[in-house]
Amino acid sequence: MKGAKKTMDAQKVFTTDIDVRFRDLDAMGHVNNAVFFTYFEQGRLDFFNSASPDVKFPGFDFILAHINCDYLKPVTIDDHLTLQIQIGKIGRKSFNFNYTIVDRADAKSIYATGASVQVCFDYQQNKTVQVSGELKDLLHQYLV
């Protein structure tokens, strides 16, 4: 999130560090389940800001069509997280992000996994559009 490290590497994995904030916690001292979707959202923003620094929000022409999360172990205020993103599929009008939230010091320690479907959208015409060639080129670099 703020001050997060963002990397795109040759292994087709985009990573960004996530700082757990006090406001993320529930009454049990764990990160609330809904906050994981905020972490995924921040990852998408970091992904596009790193990949296309000249395109700024709201220049991302897609809508979120579906998202899910599998919670594997609780996250607390003392945990230091890294979000890993890969592209699961590129369709005619949509593409999928795959998410893995891991311990920053031990990527084998997985807190959650998830996926989302983004549909390319023309906001002026209020309709779906095909994935552009430029976006396909970018996404192919991180295709699983």
C-alpha positions in Angstrom: 0.0 0.0 0.0 1.6 3.4 0.9 5.3 3.0 0.3 4.8 -0.5 -1.0 7.5 -2.2 -2.9 6.4 -3.2 -6.4 8.2 -5.5 -8.7 7.6 -7.2 -12.0 10.1 -10.0 -12.5 11.1 -12.5 -15.2 9.1 -15.2 -13.4 5.9 -13.7 -14.5 4.9 -12.7 -11.0 4.0 -9.1 -10.0 4.6 -8.4 -6.3 3.6 -5.6 -4.0 4.1 -5.3 -0.3 1.0 -4.9 1.9 1.1 -3.1 5.2 -1.5 -4.4 7.7 -3.2 -1.4 9.3 -5.0 -1.3 12.7 -8.2 -0.4 10.9 -8.0 -3.7 8.9 -8.6 -5.7 12.1 -11.8 -7.2 13.4 -12.8 -7.8 17.1 -10.7 -11.0 17.1 -7.5 -9.1 16.1 -7.5 -10.7 12.7 -7.7 -8.9 9.3 -11.4 -8.8 8.5 -12.4 -11.0 5.5 -13.6 -8.0 3.4 -10.2 -6.3 3.7 -8.6 -9.0 1.6 -10.6 -7.7 -1.4 -9.1 -4.2 -0.6 -5.6 -5.8 -0.7 -6.5 -7.3 -4.1 -7.8 -4.0 -5.3 -4.6 -2.2 -4.2 -2.6 -4.9 -6.1 -4.5 -4.3 -9.3 -3.8 -0.5 -9.0 -0.1 -1.1 -8.2 0.1 -3.6 -11.1 -1.2 -1.1 -13.7 0.7 1.9 -12.2 4.0 -0.1 -12.5 3.2 -1.6 -15.9 1.9 1.6 -17.4 3.2 4.6 -15.5 1.9 7.0 -18.1 -1.7 5.8 -17.7 -3.2 7.0 -14.4 -6.4 6.2 -12.7 -9.2 6.5 -14.0 -7.5 5.5 -17.2 -8.0 1.8 -16.7 -10.9 0.8 -18.9 -12.3 -2.3 -17.3 -14.9 -3.3 -14.8 -14.7 -5.9 -12.1 -17.1 -8.7 -13.0 -16.2 -11.4 -10.4 -13.9 -11.9 -7.4 -13.3 -14.6 -4.8 -11.0 -15.3 -2.0 -10.0 -18.5 -0.1 -8.7 -17.7 3.4 -6.0 -20.1 4.5 -4.8 -18.7 7.7 -5.5 -15.5 9.8 -3.5 -12.3 9.3 -2.7 -10.2 12.3 -1.2 -6.7 12.8 2.2 -8.3 13.3 2.3 -10.0 9.9 4.2 -8.5 7.0 2.5 -9.4 3.7 3.4 -9.5 0.0 0.7 -9.8 -2.6 1.6 -11.8 -5.7 -0.3 -11.4 -8.9 -0.3 -13.5 -12.1 -2.7 -13.5 -15.1 -4.8 -16.6 -15.2 -6.5 -16.1 -18.6 -6.9 -13.6 -21.3 -10.1 -13.8 -23.2 -11.7 -11.7 -26.0 -13.2 -9.1 -23.7 -11.9 -10.1 -20.3 -8.8 -11.2 -18.3 -8.3 -12.9 -15.0 -6.0 -12.0 -12.1 -4.8 -14.7 -9.7 -3.8 -13.5 -6.2 -1.7 -15.0 -3.5 -1.0 -13.3 -0.2 2.2 -14.6 1.4 4.5 -13.8 4.3 7.0 -11.2 3.1 9.9 -13.2 4.7 8.6 -16.7 3.6 6.7 -16.9 0.3 5.8 -20.5 1.1 3.7 -19.3 4.0 0.3 -18.5 2.3 -2.4 -16.5 4.0 -5.0 -16.4 1.1 -5.5 -17.0 -2.5 -8.1 -15.4 -4.9 -9.0 -14.6 -8.4 -10.9 -11.9 -10.2 -12.4 -11.4 -13.7 -12.0 -7.9 -15.3 -14.1 -7.1 -18.4 -12.8 -4.4 -20.7 -15.3 -1.6 -20.9 -15.9 1.7 -22.8 -17.4 4.0 -20.2 -18.4 6.6 -22.8 -20.3 4.1 -24.9 -21.4 2.1 -21.8 -20.5 -1.3 -23.3 -17.9 -4.0 -23.2 -15.1 -3.9 -25.7 -12.3 -6.3 -26.8 -9.0 -6.5 -24.9 -6.7 -4.1 -26.7 -3.5 -5.4 -28.3 -1.4 -3.3 -26.0 -3.1 -4.7 -22.9 -2.8 -8.2 -24.2 0.9 -7.7 -24.7 1.3 -6.5 -21.1 -0.8 -9.2 -19.7 0.9 -12.0 -21.6 4.1 -11.2 -19.7 2.4 -12.5 -16.5 0.3 -15.3 -17.9 0.4 -18.5 -15.9 
